[in-house]
Amino acid sequence: MKPGIHPTYYRSTVKCISCGSEFEIGATRDKISIEVCSKCHPFYTGKRTLVDTAGRVEKFRLKMEKKSQLSQK
């Protein structure tokens, strides 16, 4: 390998913004902050939450109800 062309390799600290947990990994950055980690992500915790942004779920349900009413006629 050529010397001087590779980035600096750090033992960096990763901090989760959501739950505040910290862990170390090897990376090219010194400090890393993430929004969701494996300790608070619904896939890993088994706690599924439905985030309804601007009533999208309700809009979808109303649309499906209208469709089923029209198909019954």
C-alpha positions in Angstrom: 0.0 0.0 0.0 1.1 3.5 -0.7 1.9 5.6 2.4 0.1 8.9 3.0 -3.0 8.2 0.9 -5.2 6.5 3.5 -7.4 8.5 6.0 -6.7 8.5 9.7 -8.3 5.6 11.5 -9.9 6.5 14.9 -11.3 4.5 17.7 -14.4 6.8 17.6 -17.3 7.2 20.1 -20.8 7.0 18.7 -23.6 8.7 20.7 -27.3 8.1 20.1 -29.4 11.3 20.3 -32.6 9.5 21.1 -31.6 7.3 24.1 -28.2 8.7 24.9 -26.3 5.4 24.7 -22.6 5.5 23.7 -20.4 2.8 22.1 -17.1 2.7 20.3 -16.3 1.6 16.8 -13.4 2.0 14.3 -14.1 4.8 11.8 -12.5 7.7 10.0 -14.2 10.3 12.2 -13.4 11.1 15.8 -16.9 11.5 17.1 -20.2 10.4 15.6 -23.8 11.2 16.6 -26.7 9.2 15.3 -30.5 9.6 15.7 -31.4 6.0 16.3 -29.3 3.1 17.5 -29.9 -0.7 18.0 -30.9 -0.1 21.7 -33.8 2.2 20.8 -34.7 1.2 17.2 -38.1 -0.6 17.0 -36.8 -3.4 14.9 -34.3 -4.5 17.6 -36.4 -3.7 20.6 -39.6 -5.3 19.4 -41.7 -2.2 20.4 -43.4 -1.1 17.2 -44.8 2.4 17.2 -46.7 3.9 14.4 -45.7 7.5 13.7 -48.6 9.3 12.1 -47.1 12.3 10.2 -49.8 14.9 9.4 -52.6 12.4 9.6 -51.4 10.2 6.7 -52.7 7.0 8.3 -56.2 8.6 8.8 -56.2 9.8 5.2 -55.3 6.3 4.0 -58.0 4.7 6.1 -60.7 7.2 4.8 -59.6 6.5 1.2 -59.9 2.7 1.7 -63.4 3.1 3.3 -64.6 5.2 0.4 -63.2 2.6 -2.0 -64.9 -0.3 -0.3 -68.2 1.7 -0.2 -68.0 2.4 -3.9 -67.2 -1.3 -4.7 -70.3 -2.5 -2.7 -72.7 -0.5 -4.8 
